[in-house]
Amino acid sequence: MSINLEVPKKFGVLVNQAHQVSTEIFRPISRKYDRASDIEPGGPIKELDMLASLIDGMNASGEQSTGARGVRRKGGGGENVNGGNMSGVLSIIEACWGDVAMVLSMPRQGLGNAAIASVANDEQLARFDHTWAAMAITEPGFGSDSAAVSTTAVLDGDHYVLNGEKIYVTAGGRCDSVVVWATLDKSKGRAAIKSFVVEKGTPGMVVERLEHKLGIRASDTATIRFTDCRVPKANLLGSPEIEVEQGFAGVMQTFDNTRPLVAGMAVGCARAALDEIEDLLEQAGIEVDYDRPANTQHAAAAAYLQMEADWEAGYLLTLEATWMADNNKPNSLQASMAKAKAARVGVEITTKCVELAGSLGYSEHSLLEKWARDSKILDIFEGTQQIQQLIIARRLLNKTSAELK
C-alpha cells in the first residue's frame, strides 16, 4: 500500500483559513474563556456563532469538509481520494493550534456529529445534518470499557425508552442533541449496544450538572440523566437488529473515525507549544541546528529536537489513519496507534515546554501552561492511553478481547 502523506495542494486554502481563525479569533479569547468567572456555565460563546455559520457554508459548498461533522466513509472503494476525513483532520490540527476548548465548543462540530456520520443511514444523516451533537458513552460504573454500558433502551411501540446516567459528556450543556450509547438487551452483551440521537428538551432527559476541570474549561462537560426518556425508533443509528456475530463492530466504527480527530487535536496543541518555545529559545540566544548532532548542542536545543521528532511521528500516524479512512481501508489499528502516539507526545511536549520556559511557562503571561492543562484530556477521552495500547496489542497479536485483557 502506497500512501503519500504530503498535504494535498487543494487543502492549502483550508489550512491557511483555519490558521487565520486560530490567530485572529481563538488565541485572543483563549484566556478569557479559560477563566471560569468570565463564562456562563454551559452558555454560548458568542464569538463562535458567526464562525460556525461560516464553516456551515464551507461544508455546504461541497468542495471540502471541515471539522468533525465531515467525517464519513463513502461506499465502494478502489479510488484514492483525500476527502472529508483529511480536510477535517487538517482543519482541526490548525484550529487546535489556536485553542482546543474553542474547537470542542464549536456549534455542530461535536464528536456526536462524527458518530452520526460514521453509523447513520443516508436518511438519518440528512435529518440530523444541522444538529450539534455531543456523544454520551461513559457512565459512573465504567470509564474506558465501552462494552460495560448499562443504560437501557427498551422498545415500546414507536419509541425506545431510555434509562440511565451518562457522565463526562463533552459539550453536553450547549449541544442540541446527544448521541447516547445504550443496550437493547444486557444479556446479549456487546452486540446489543446501539447509539441513539436524543434531542435536547426530550422529556426524561436532564442535564444534572457541569464539571469543574483541569483543562478545556471553555468546553462544558456534563452529567446527563435519562429517566423513562422516550426516543423515536427512527433515532436509533444504523440497524436495530442485534447481530451477535458482528458483535460490537457497528458502534465501535465511530472510534475509527473520531480517534484520528482527537490525535489531530493533540498534534495541533503540541505544535502550538513547540512554536512558542522555539521563539523563546531564539530570544534567549539558543540556536536549534538541524545539521548538528543533538549531543553537541545546548541542552534546551537537544530537548527541542527530540520533541520535534516525537511530534513528527504523531503527525504522520494521524495522517496515515485519516488517509485510510478516506480510501475505505480498515484503519482500527492505525486509528489507535495515531491516538496513542499523538496524545502521549502531546502531553509530554506541552509539559516539557512549560519546564523549558521556566517561570514564564508556569505563569499566565504565556499560553504554555494552558496548553499543558488542555492536552491531558486528549490522552484520556476517546479511549485512554492504556486502552489504545491494549487495542494495538490485540490487533498485532490477533487476539480477542477475551484472550487479551
C-alpha positions as CSV (number, residue, x, y, z in Angstrom):
1,M,0.0,0.0,0.0
2,S,1.4,3.3,-1.1
3,I,0.5,6.4,0.9
4,N,1.5,10.0,0.0
5,L,1.5,11.9,3.3
6,E,2.2,15.3,1.8
7,V,-0.7,17.7,2.4
8,P,-2.8,17.8,-0.8
9,K,-2.4,21.2,-2.5
10,K,-6.2,21.5,-2.8
11,F,-6.3,21.8,1.0
12,G,-3.8,24.7,1.2
13,V,-6.5,27.3,1.3
14,L,-8.4,25.4,4.0
15,V,-5.3,25.0,6.2
16,N,-4.5,28.7,5.8
17,Q,-8.0,29.7,6.7
18,A,-8.0,27.5,9.8
19,H,-4.7,29.1,10.9
20,Q,-6.1,32.6,10.5
21,V,-9.1,31.6,12.6
22,S,-6.8,30.4,15.3
23,T,-4.7,33.6,15.1
24,E,-7.5,36.1,14.8
25,I,-10.3,34.5,16.8
26,F,-9.3,31.7,19.1
27,R,-6.0,33.0,20.5
28,P,-7.4,36.4,21.5
29,I,-10.3,35.0,23.5
30,S,-8.5,31.8,24.8
31,R,-7.5,33.2,28.2
32,K,-10.8,35.0,28.7
33,Y,-12.9,31.8,28.4
34,D,-10.4,29.7,30.3
35,R,-11.3,31.7,33.4
36,A,-14.5,30.3,34.9
37,S,-15.6,33.7,36.2
38,D,-15.8,35.0,32.6
39,I,-18.1,32.4,31.2
40,E,-21.7,31.3,32.0
41,P,-21.5,27.6,32.6
42,G,-23.0,25.9,29.5
43,G,-23.8,29.2,28.0
44,P,-22.9,30.3,24.4
45,I,-19.6,31.7,23.3
46,K,-20.8,34.5,21.1
47,E,-17.6,34.8,19.1
48,L,-18.0,31.3,17.8
49,D,-21.6,31.7,16.4
50,M,-20.5,33.6,13.2
51,L,-17.6,31.3,12.7
52,A,-19.9,28.2,12.9
53,S,-22.1,29.7,10.2
54,L,-19.0,30.3,8.0
55,I,-18.0,26.6,8.4
56,D,-21.5,25.5,7.6
57,G,-21.2,27.5,4.3
58,M,-17.9,25.9,3.5
59,N,-19.3,22.4,4.1
60,A,-22.4,23.2,2.0
61,S,-20.2,24.2,-0.9
62,G,-19.2,20.6,-1.3
63,E,-15.7,21.5,-2.2
64,Q,-14.2,20.4,1.2
65,S,-15.4,19.4,4.6
66,T,-14.2,20.9,7.8
67,G,-14.4,19.8,11.4
68,A,-15.8,16.7,13.0
69,R,-19.1,16.7,11.0
70,G,-17.2,16.0,7.7
71,V,-16.2,12.5,8.9
72,R,-17.9,9.8,6.8
73,R,-16.8,6.8,4.8
74,K,-18.1,6.6,1.2
75,G,-19.3,3.3,-0.3
76,G,-17.4,1.4,-2.8
77,G,-13.6,1.5,-3.0
78,G,-10.6,1.4,-5.1
79,E,-10.3,5.1,-5.8
80,N,-7.7,7.0,-3.7
81,V,-9.2,10.3,-2.7
82,N,-8.1,12.5,0.1
83,G,-11.5,13.8,1.1
84,G,-13.7,14.6,4.1
85,N,-11.6,12.9,6.8
86,M,-8.3,14.5,5.6
87,S,-9.8,18.0,5.4
88,G,-11.4,17.6,8.8
89,V,-8.2,16.5,10.5
90,L,-6.1,19.2,8.8
91,S,-8.5,21.9,9.9
92,I,-8.7,20.6,13.4
93,I,-4.9,20.5,13.7
94,E,-4.7,24.2,12.8
95,A,-7.7,25.1,14.9
96,C,-6.2,23.4,18.0
97,W,-3.0,25.3,17.4
98,G,-5.3,28.1,18.5
99,D,-7.4,26.6,21.3
100,V,-8.6,23.0,21.9
101,A,-11.6,24.1,24.1
102,M,-12.8,26.5,21.4
103,V,-12.8,23.6,18.9
104,L,-14.8,21.5,21.3
105,S,-17.2,24.4,21.8
106,M,-17.9,24.9,18.1
107,P,-21.6,24.5,17.2
108,R,-22.3,21.5,15.0
109,Q,-18.8,20.3,15.3
110,G,-19.2,17.8,18.2
111,L,-17.9,14.3,18.5
112,G,-21.5,13.2,18.3
113,N,-21.6,14.6,14.8
114,A,-18.8,12.3,13.9
115,A,-20.7,9.4,15.4
116,I,-23.7,10.2,13.3
117,A,-21.6,10.4,10.1
118,S,-20.0,7.1,11.0
119,V,-23.1,4.9,11.5
120,A,-26.2,6.8,10.4
121,N,-28.0,5.8,7.2
122,D,-28.5,8.4,4.5
123,E,-31.9,9.5,5.7
124,Q,-30.7,10.0,9.2
125,L,-27.6,11.8,8.0
126,A,-29.8,14.3,6.2
127,R,-32.3,14.7,9.1
128,F,-29.5,15.4,11.7
129,D,-27.4,17.5,9.3
130,H,-27.8,20.7,11.2
131,T,-27.8,19.4,14.8
132,W,-25.0,19.9,17.2
133,A,-24.5,16.5,18.8
134,A,-22.5,15.6,21.9
135,M,-21.5,11.9,22.5
136,A,-22.5,10.2,25.7
137,I,-20.8,6.9,26.4
138,T,-19.1,6.9,29.9
139,E,-21.2,6.1,33.0
140,P,-20.5,6.2,36.7
141,G,-19.8,2.4,36.7
142,F,-17.2,2.4,33.9
143,G,-14.7,4.5,32.0
144,S,-12.7,3.0,29.2
145,D,-14.7,-0.3,28.9
146,S,-17.3,0.8,26.5
147,A,-18.8,-2.7,26.4
148,A,-19.9,-2.2,30.0
149,V,-22.8,0.2,29.0
150,S,-25.7,-0.3,31.4
151,T,-28.0,2.5,30.2
152,T,-31.0,0.6,28.8
153,A,-33.2,1.1,25.7
154,V,-36.5,-0.8,25.7
155,L,-38.7,-0.8,22.7
156,D,-42.3,0.4,23.4
157,G,-44.4,0.9,20.3
158,D,-42.8,3.5,18.1
159,H,-40.3,4.6,20.7
160,Y,-37.4,3.4,22.7
161,V,-37.5,4.1,26.5
162,L,-34.0,5.1,27.8
163,N,-33.0,4.8,31.4
164,G,-29.5,5.5,32.8
165,E,-26.9,8.1,33.6
166,K,-24.0,9.4,31.5
167,I,-21.0,11.4,32.8
168,Y,-18.3,13.5,31.1
169,V,-20.4,14.4,28.1
170,T,-18.3,17.0,26.2
171,A,-20.5,19.9,25.2
172,G,-23.4,18.2,26.9
173,G,-24.7,21.6,28.2
174,R,-24.6,23.6,25.0
175,C,-25.4,21.0,22.3
176,D,-28.7,20.5,20.5
177,S,-28.7,16.7,20.9
178,V,-26.8,13.8,22.4
179,V,-25.7,10.5,20.8
180,V,-26.3,8.1,23.6
181,W,-24.9,4.6,23.8
182,A,-27.5,2.2,25.4
183,T,-28.1,-1.6,25.4
184,L,-31.2,-3.2,24.0
185,D,-30.6,-6.4,25.9
186,K,-27.8,-6.7,28.6
187,S,-27.9,-10.5,28.4
188,K,-26.7,-10.4,24.8
189,G,-23.5,-8.5,25.5
190,R,-21.8,-6.1,23.2
191,A,-23.9,-6.8,20.2
192,A,-26.9,-5.3,21.8
193,I,-25.3,-1.9,22.3
194,K,-26.7,0.8,20.0
195,S,-26.4,4.5,19.7
196,F,-29.5,6.8,19.8
197,V,-29.8,10.5,18.9
198,V,-31.7,12.2,21.8
199,E,-32.7,15.8,21.2
200,K,-32.5,18.4,23.9
201,G,-35.8,19.1,25.5
202,T,-37.0,15.5,25.2
203,P,-38.9,14.7,28.4
204,G,-36.9,12.5,30.8
205,M,-33.6,13.9,29.7
206,V,-32.0,16.2,32.3
207,V,-28.6,17.8,32.4
208,E,-27.8,17.4,36.1
209,R,-24.5,19.3,36.4
210,L,-21.5,20.7,34.6
211,E,-18.0,19.7,35.8
212,H,-15.1,21.9,37.0
213,K,-12.0,20.7,35.3
214,L,-8.2,20.9,35.0
215,G,-8.3,22.0,31.3
216,I,-10.5,22.8,28.3
217,R,-12.5,24.9,30.8
218,A,-14.3,26.8,28.0
219,S,-15.8,23.5,26.9
220,D,-18.6,22.3,29.1
221,T,-18.6,18.8,30.4
222,A,-22.0,17.5,31.6
223,T,-23.6,14.7,33.6
224,I,-26.9,13.7,32.0
225,R,-29.6,11.5,33.4
226,F,-32.3,9.7,31.4
227,T,-35.5,8.7,33.2
228,D,-38.1,6.9,31.1
229,C,-36.9,9.1,28.2
230,R,-38.9,8.2,25.1
231,V,-36.9,8.4,21.8
232,P,-38.4,7.8,18.4
233,K,-37.4,4.4,16.8
234,A,-36.1,6.4,13.8
235,N,-33.4,7.9,16.1
236,L,-31.6,4.6,16.5
237,L,-28.5,5.0,14.4
238,G,-27.9,2.2,11.9
239,S,-29.5,-1.2,12.2
240,P,-31.8,-2.1,15.1
241,E,-31.0,-5.8,14.8
242,I,-28.9,-7.4,17.4
243,E,-26.2,-9.2,15.3
244,V,-24.3,-11.4,17.7
245,E,-21.8,-12.5,15.0
246,Q,-21.0,-8.9,14.2
247,G,-20.7,-8.0,17.8
248,F,-19.6,-4.5,18.8
249,A,-18.4,-3.5,15.3
250,G,-21.3,-1.2,14.4
251,V,-21.0,1.4,17.2
252,M,-17.2,0.9,17.6
253,Q,-16.7,2.1,14.0
254,T,-17.3,5.6,15.4
255,F,-13.9,5.4,17.1
256,D,-12.1,4.5,13.9
257,N,-13.2,8.0,12.6
258,T,-13.0,10.1,15.8
259,R,-9.7,8.9,17.2
260,P,-7.7,10.4,14.3
261,L,-9.6,13.6,15.0
262,V,-8.5,13.6,18.7
263,A,-5.0,12.7,17.6
264,G,-5.2,15.8,15.3
265,M,-6.2,17.9,18.3
266,A,-3.1,16.7,20.2
267,V,-0.9,17.4,17.2
268,G,-2.2,20.9,16.9
269,C,-1.9,21.7,20.6
270,A,1.7,20.3,20.8
271,R,2.6,22.3,17.6
272,A,1.5,25.5,19.4
273,A,3.8,24.8,22.3
274,L,6.7,23.9,20.0
275,D,6.3,27.1,18.1
276,E,6.1,29.2,21.3
277,I,9.2,27.6,22.9
278,E,11.1,27.9,19.6
279,D,10.5,31.7,19.8
280,L,11.6,31.8,23.4
281,L,14.8,29.9,22.8
282,E,15.6,32.2,19.9
283,Q,15.1,35.2,22.2
284,A,17.4,33.6,24.8
285,G,20.1,33.2,22.1
286,I,19.8,29.4,21.9
287,E,20.1,28.2,18.3
288,V,18.5,24.9,17.2
289,D,20.7,23.4,14.5
290,Y,19.2,20.6,12.5
291,D,22.5,19.8,10.8
292,R,24.4,19.0,14.0
293,P,24.1,16.1,16.4
294,A,21.8,16.9,19.4
295,N,24.5,16.0,21.9
296,T,26.8,18.8,20.6
297,Q,24.2,21.5,21.1
298,H,22.7,23.3,24.1
299,A,20.6,21.0,26.3
300,A,17.4,23.0,25.5
301,A,18.1,22.7,21.8
302,A,18.6,19.0,22.2
303,A,15.3,18.7,24.0
304,Y,13.6,20.7,21.3
305,L,15.0,18.3,18.6
306,Q,13.7,15.3,20.5
307,M,10.3,16.9,20.8
308,E,10.2,17.7,17.1
309,A,11.0,14.0,16.3
310,D,8.2,12.8,18.5
311,W,5.7,15.3,17.2
312,E,6.5,14.3,13.6
313,A,5.8,10.6,14.4
314,G,2.4,11.5,15.9
315,Y,1.6,13.8,13.0
316,L,2.4,11.2,10.3
317,L,0.5,8.4,12.1
318,T,-2.5,10.7,12.3
319,L,-2.4,11.4,8.5
320,E,-2.0,7.7,7.8
321,A,-5.1,6.7,9.8
322,T,-7.0,9.6,8.2
323,W,-5.9,8.7,4.6
324,M,-7.0,5.1,5.2
325,A,-10.5,6.2,6.3
326,D,-10.8,8.3,3.2
327,N,-9.9,5.4,1.0
328,N,-12.2,2.9,2.5
329,K,-9.4,0.8,4.2
330,P,-9.8,-0.7,7.6
331,N,-8.0,1.6,10.0
332,S,-8.9,0.5,13.5
333,L,-5.2,-0.4,14.3
334,Q,-3.9,2.8,12.7
335,A,-6.5,5.0,14.5
336,S,-5.5,3.6,17.9
337,M,-1.8,4.0,17.0
338,A,-2.3,7.6,16.0
339,K,-4.4,8.4,19.0
340,A,-1.9,6.7,21.4
341,K,1.2,8.3,20.0
342,A,-0.1,11.8,19.3
343,A,-1.9,12.1,22.6
344,R,1.1,10.9,24.7
345,V,3.6,13.1,22.9
346,G,1.1,16.0,23.2
347,V,1.2,15.7,27.0
348,E,5.0,15.2,27.0
349,I,5.7,18.1,24.7
350,T,3.4,20.7,26.3
351,T,4.7,19.8,29.8
352,K,8.4,19.9,28.7
353,C,7.8,23.3,27.0
354,V,6.5,24.6,30.3
355,E,9.6,23.3,32.0
356,L,12.0,24.8,29.4
357,A,10.3,28.2,29.7
358,G,10.8,28.3,33.4
359,S,8.7,30.8,35.4
360,L,7.3,32.2,32.2
361,G,5.9,28.8,31.2
362,Y,4.3,28.4,34.6
363,S,2.7,31.8,34.7
364,E,-0.4,33.1,32.8
365,H,1.8,35.5,30.8
366,S,2.0,32.8,28.2
367,L,-0.5,30.2,27.0
368,L,2.0,27.4,27.6
369,E,0.6,26.4,31.0
370,K,-2.9,26.4,29.5
371,W,-1.8,24.1,26.6
372,A,-0.3,21.7,29.1
373,R,-3.6,21.6,31.0
374,D,-5.7,21.2,27.9
375,S,-3.5,18.5,26.4
376,K,-4.1,16.0,29.2
377,I,-7.7,15.3,28.3
378,L,-6.7,14.3,24.8
379,D,-4.8,11.4,26.3
380,I,-7.9,10.3,28.2
381,F,-11.1,10.7,26.2
382,E,-11.9,8.6,23.2
383,G,-10.0,5.8,24.9
384,T,-7.2,6.2,27.4
385,Q,-3.5,5.6,26.5
386,Q,-3.7,2.2,28.2
387,I,-6.8,1.2,26.2
388,Q,-5.2,2.2,22.9
389,Q,-2.1,0.1,23.7
390,L,-4.4,-2.9,24.6
391,I,-6.3,-2.5,21.3
392,I,-3.0,-2.3,19.4
393,A,-1.6,-5.4,21.1
394,R,-4.8,-7.3,20.3
395,R,-4.6,-6.3,16.6
396,L,-0.9,-7.1,16.2
397,L,-1.2,-10.4,18.1
398,N,-4.5,-11.4,16.6
399,K,-6.1,-11.8,20.0
400,T,-9.7,-11.3,21.0
401,S,-10.8,-9.1,23.9
402,A,-11.4,-12.2,25.9
403,E,-8.0,-13.6,25.2
404,L,-6.0,-10.4,26.0
405,K,-7.4,-8.2,28.7
